Amino acid sequence: MEEPIVVFLTRQSFIEMELNIGKDVWTYFKATAVHTF
């Protein structure tokens, strides 16, 4: 099951990772570093 994840990043990171609005990406993270709001 896919769940959306919202992230905050700088414009520079957005450009360097060649992201686009709506582009599919994979996320990996350490469970101890997760912050929920």
MMTF fields as JSON, N, C-alpha, C and O atoms, coordinates in Angstrom:
{
  "mmtfVersion": "1.0.0",
  "mmtfProducer": "UNKNOWN",
  "numBonds": 147,
  "numAtoms": 148,
  "numGroups": 37,
  "numChains": 1,
  "numModels": 1,
  "chainsPerModel": [1],
  "groupsPerChain": [37],
  "chainIdList": ["A"],
  "bondAtomList": [4, 2, 8, 6, 12, 10, 16, 14, 20, 18, 24, 22, 28, 26, 32, 30, 36, 34, 40, 38, 44, 42, 48, 46, 52, 50, 56, 54, 60, 58, 64, 62, 68, 66, 72, 70, 76, 74, 80, 78, 84, 82, 88, 86, 92, 90, 96, 94, 100, 98, 104, 102, 108, 106, 112, 110, 116, 114, 120, 118, 124, 122, 128, 126, 132, 130, 136, 134, 140, 138, 144, 142],
  "bondOrderList": [1, 1, 1, 1, 1, 1, 1, 1, 1, 1, 1, 1, 1, 1, 1, 1, 1, 1, 1, 1, 1, 1, 1, 1, 1, 1, 1, 1, 1, 1, 1, 1, 1, 1, 1, 1],
  "groupList": [{"groupName": "MET", "atomNameList": ["N", "CA", "C", "O"], "elementList": ["N", "C", "C", "O"], "formalChargeList": [0, 0, 0, 0], "bondAtomList": [1, 0, 2, 1, 3, 2], "bondOrderList": [1, 1, 2], "singleLetterCode": "M", "chemCompType": "L-PEPTIDE LINKING"}, {"groupName": "GLU", "atomNameList": ["N", "CA", "C", "O"], "elementList": ["N", "C", "C", "O"], "formalChargeList": [0, 0, 0, 0], "bondAtomList": [1, 0, 2, 1, 3, 2], "bondOrderList": [1, 1, 2], "singleLetterCode": "E", "chemCompType": "L-PEPTIDE LINKING"}, {"groupName": "PRO", "atomNameList": ["N", "CA", "C", "O"], "elementList": ["N", "C", "C", "O"], "formalChargeList": [0, 0, 0, 0], "bondAtomList": [1, 0, 2, 1, 3, 2], "bondOrderList": [1, 1, 2], "singleLetterCode": "P", "chemCompType": "L-PEPTIDE LINKING"}, {"groupName": "ILE", "atomNameList": ["N", "CA", "C", "O"], "elementList": ["N", "C", "C", "O"], "formalChargeList": [0, 0, 0, 0], "bondAtomList": [1, 0, 2, 1, 3, 2], "bondOrderList": [1, 1, 2], "singleLetterCode": "I", "chemCompType": "L-PEPTIDE LINKING"}, {"groupName": "VAL", "atomNameList": ["N", "CA", "C", "O"], "elementList": ["N", "C", "C", "O"], "formalChargeList": [0, 0, 0, 0], "bondAtomList": [1, 0, 2, 1, 3, 2], "bondOrderList": [1, 1, 2], "singleLetterCode": "V", "chemCompType": "L-PEPTIDE LINKING"}, {"groupName": "PHE", "atomNameList": ["N", "CA", "C", "O"], "elementList": ["N", "C", "C", "O"], "formalChargeList": [0, 0, 0, 0], "bondAtomList": [1, 0, 2, 1, 3, 2], "bondOrderList": [1, 1, 2], "singleLetterCode": "F", "chemCompType": "L-PEPTIDE LINKING"}, {"groupName": "LEU", "atomNameList": ["N", "CA", "C", "O"], "elementList": ["N", "C", "C", "O"], "formalChargeList": [0, 0, 0, 0], "bondAtomList": [1, 0, 2, 1, 3, 2], "bondOrderList": [1, 1, 2], "singleLetterCode": "L", "chemCompType": "L-PEPTIDE LINKING"}, {"groupName": "THR", "atomNameList": ["N", "CA", "C", "O"], "elementList": ["N", "C", "C", "O"], "formalChargeList": [0, 0, 0, 0], "bondAtomList": [1, 0, 2, 1, 3, 2], "bondOrderList": [1, 1, 2], "singleLetterCode": "T", "chemCompType": "L-PEPTIDE LINKING"}, {"groupName": "ARG", "atomNameList": ["N", "CA", "C", "O"], "elementList": ["N", "C", "C", "O"], "formalChargeList": [0, 0, 0, 0], "bondAtomList": [1, 0, 2, 1, 3, 2], "bondOrderList": [1, 1, 2], "singleLetterCode": "R", "chemCompType": "L-PEPTIDE LINKING"}, {"groupName": "GLN", "atomNameList": ["N", "CA", "C", "O"], "elementList": ["N", "C", "C", "O"], "formalChargeList": [0, 0, 0, 0], "bondAtomList": [1, 0, 2, 1, 3, 2], "bondOrderList": [1, 1, 2], "singleLetterCode": "Q", "chemCompType": "L-PEPTIDE LINKING"}, {"groupName": "SER", "atomNameList": ["N", "CA", "C", "O"], "elementList": ["N", "C", "C", "O"], "formalChargeList": [0, 0, 0, 0], "bondAtomList": [1, 0, 2, 1, 3, 2], "bondOrderList": [1, 1, 2], "singleLetterCode": "S", "chemCompType": "L-PEPTIDE LINKING"}, {"groupName": "ASN", "atomNameList": ["N", "CA", "C", "O"], "elementList": ["N", "C", "C", "O"], "formalChargeList": [0, 0, 0, 0], "bondAtomList": [1, 0, 2, 1, 3, 2], "bondOrderList": [1, 1, 2], "singleLetterCode": "N", "chemCompType": "L-PEPTIDE LINKING"}, {"groupName": "GLY", "atomNameList": ["N", "CA", "C", "O"], "elementList": ["N", "C", "C", "O"], "formalChargeList": [0, 0, 0, 0], "bondAtomList": [1, 0, 2, 1, 3, 2], "bondOrderList": [1, 1, 2], "singleLetterCode": "G", "chemCompType": "PEPTIDE LINKING"}, {"groupName": "LYS", "atomNameList": ["N", "CA", "C", "O"], "elementList": ["N", "C", "C", "O"], "formalChargeList": [0, 0, 0, 0], "bondAtomList": [1, 0, 2, 1, 3, 2], "bondOrderList": [1, 1, 2], "singleLetterCode": "K", "chemCompType": "L-PEPTIDE LINKING"}, {"groupName": "ASP", "atomNameList": ["N", "CA", "C", "O"], "elementList": ["N", "C", "C", "O"], "formalChargeList": [0, 0, 0, 0], "bondAtomList": [1, 0, 2, 1, 3, 2], "bondOrderList": [1, 1, 2], "singleLetterCode": "D", "chemCompType": "L-PEPTIDE LINKING"}, {"groupName": "TRP", "atomNameList": ["N", "CA", "C", "O"], "elementList": ["N", "C", "C", "O"], "formalChargeList": [0, 0, 0, 0], "bondAtomList": [1, 0, 2, 1, 3, 2], "bondOrderList": [1, 1, 2], "singleLetterCode": "W", "chemCompType": "L-PEPTIDE LINKING"}, {"groupName": "TYR", "atomNameList": ["N", "CA", "C", "O"], "elementList": ["N", "C", "C", "O"], "formalChargeList": [0, 0, 0, 0], "bondAtomList": [1, 0, 2, 1, 3, 2], "bondOrderList": [1, 1, 2], "singleLetterCode": "Y", "chemCompType": "L-PEPTIDE LINKING"}, {"groupName": "ALA", "atomNameList": ["N", "CA", "C", "O"], "elementList": ["N", "C", "C", "O"], "formalChargeList": [0, 0, 0, 0], "bondAtomList": [1, 0, 2, 1, 3, 2], "bondOrderList": [1, 1, 2], "singleLetterCode": "A", "chemCompType": "L-PEPTIDE LINKING"}, {"groupName": "HIS", "atomNameList": ["N", "CA", "C", "O"], "elementList": ["N", "C", "C", "O"], "formalChargeList": [0, 0, 0, 0], "bondAtomList": [1, 0, 2, 1, 3, 2], "bondOrderList": [1, 1, 2], "singleLetterCode": "H", "chemCompType": "L-PEPTIDE LINKING"}],
  "groupTypeList": [0, 1, 1, 2, 3, 4, 4, 5, 6, 7, 8, 9, 10, 5, 3, 1, 0, 1, 6, 11, 3, 12, 13, 14, 4, 15, 7, 16, 5, 13, 17, 7, 17, 4, 18, 7, 5],
  "groupIdList": [1, 2, 3, 4, 5, 6, 7, 8, 9, 10, 11, 12, 13, 14, 15, 16, 17, 18, 19, 20, 21, 22, 23, 24, 25, 26, 27, 28, 29, 30, 31, 32, 33, 34, 35, 36, 37],
  "secStructList": [7, 7, 7, 7, 7, 7, 7, 7, 7, 7, 2, 2, 2, 2, 2, 2, 6, 6, 7, 7, 6, 6, 7, 7, 7, 7, 7, 7, 7, 7, 4, 4, 4, 7, 7, 7, 7],
  "xCoordList": [0.846, 0.0, 0.892, 1.828, 0.61, 1.384, 0.738, -0.479, 1.55, 1.087, 1.88, 3.095, 1.226, 1.97, 2.817, 2.419, 3.974, 4.861, 5.144, 5.495, 4.992, 5.272, 6.654, 6.976, 7.467, 8.814, 9.039, 8.385, 9.961, 10.387, 11.839, 12.67, 12.156, 13.528, 13.795, 12.871, 15.072, 15.439, 15.254, 15.206, 15.154, 15.05, 16.281, 16.173, 17.457, 18.698, 18.65, 19.05, 18.172, 18.046, 17.056, 17.291, 15.953, 14.941, 15.568, 15.304, 16.398, 17.063, 18.111, 18.161, 18.955, 20.035, 19.508, 20.139, 18.369, 17.798, 16.927, 16.339, 16.852, 16.074, 14.629, 14.081, 14.025, 12.646, 11.683, 12.044, 10.481, 9.39, 8.133, 8.01, 7.203, 5.931, 5.255, 5.106, 4.847, 4.165, 5.087, 4.607, 6.401, 7.349, 7.353, 7.358, 7.35, 7.424, 8.856, 9.81, 8.993, 10.309, 10.187, 9.091, 11.303, 11.362, 11.978, 12.884, 11.496, 12.068, 12.624, 12.06, 13.728, 14.35, 14.719, 15.219, 14.48, 14.825, 15.007, 14.511, 15.733, 15.921, 14.698, 14.231, 14.196, 13.008, 13.246, 12.305, 14.47, 14.752, 14.819, 14.882, 14.807, 14.914, 13.584, 13.561, 12.492, 11.195, 10.523, 10.45, 10.039, 9.266, 7.884, 7.763, 6.851, 5.492, 4.844, 5.137, 3.968, 3.28, 1.796, 1.025],
  "yCoordList": [-1.175, 0.0, 1.239, 1.331, 2.172, 3.409, 4.492, 4.673, 5.198, 6.31, 7.548, 7.463, 8.693, 9.912, 10.375, 10.232, 10.925, 11.502, 12.938, 13.201, 13.858, 15.267, 15.586, 15.227, 16.254, 16.622, 18.115, 18.748, 18.65, 20.032, 20.004, 19.362, 20.691, 20.746, 22.098, 22.839, 22.407, 23.692, 23.67, 22.609, 24.852, 24.974, 24.347, 23.674, 24.576, 24.021, 22.495, 21.889, 21.868, 20.405, 19.926, 18.914, 20.645, 20.317, 20.293, 19.393, 21.292, 21.383, 20.286, 19.62, 20.09, 19.104, 17.685, 16.878, 17.372, 16.024, 15.882, 14.828, 16.971, 16.977, 16.531, 15.719, 17.09, 16.757, 17.603, 18.674, 17.125, 17.849, 17.579, 16.524, 18.516, 18.317, 17.085, 16.982, 16.156, 14.946, 13.792, 12.704, 14.001, 12.936, 11.887, 12.231, 10.616, 9.536, 9.411, 9.433, 9.28, 9.079, 8.016, 7.748, 7.417, 6.453, 7.144, 7.963, 6.824, 7.403, 6.304, 5.215, 6.613, 5.732, 6.596, 7.708, 6.102, 6.887, 5.979, 4.853, 6.492, 5.764, 5.989, 7.119, 4.945, 5.062, 6.001, 6.646, 6.091, 6.961, 8.428, 9.296, 8.725, 10.107, 10.664, 11.749, 9.957, 10.388, 11.352, 11.089, 12.462, 13.419, 13.505, 13.716, 13.35, 13.452, 14.719, 15.164, 15.293, 16.537, 16.321, 17.24],
  "zCoordList": [0.0, 0.0, 0.0, 0.794, -0.87, -0.95, -0.105, -0.13, 0.63, 1.45, 1.061, 0.884, 0.925, 0.591, 1.771, 2.927, 1.474, 2.483, 2.071, 0.921, 3.001, 2.737, 3.282, 4.415, 2.487, 2.923, 2.71, 1.881, 3.462, 3.297, 2.854, 3.497, 1.763, 1.296, 0.661, 0.326, 0.501, -0.077, -1.589, -2.212, -2.159, -3.618, -4.272, -5.297, -3.669, -4.221, -4.247, -5.241, -3.184, -3.15, -4.2, -4.86, -4.358, -5.36, -6.752, -7.549, -7.032, -8.334, -8.488, -9.522, -7.458, -7.539, -7.723, -8.406, -7.126, -7.255, -8.495, -8.74, -9.283, -10.524, -10.292, -11.038, -9.227, -8.898, -9.716, -10.203, -9.862, -10.501, -9.693, -9.071, -9.696, -9.014, -9.611, -10.829, -8.753, -9.207, -9.563, -9.883, -9.517, -9.851, -8.741, -7.558, -9.119, -8.137, -7.623, -8.401, -6.315, -5.7, -4.616, -4.124, -4.246, -3.147, -1.95, -2.103, -0.759, 0.452, 1.343, 1.445, 1.978, 2.959, 4.148, 3.976, 5.346, 6.519, 7.718, 7.749, 8.712, 9.959, 10.842, 10.983, 11.419, 12.267, 13.45, 13.914, 13.942, 15.085, 14.688, 15.558, 13.379, 12.926, 12.421, 11.839, 12.625, 12.105, 13.076, 14.276, 12.549, 13.34, 12.719, 11.512, 13.511, 12.99, 13.516, 14.626, 12.72, 13.095, 13.023, 13.299]
}
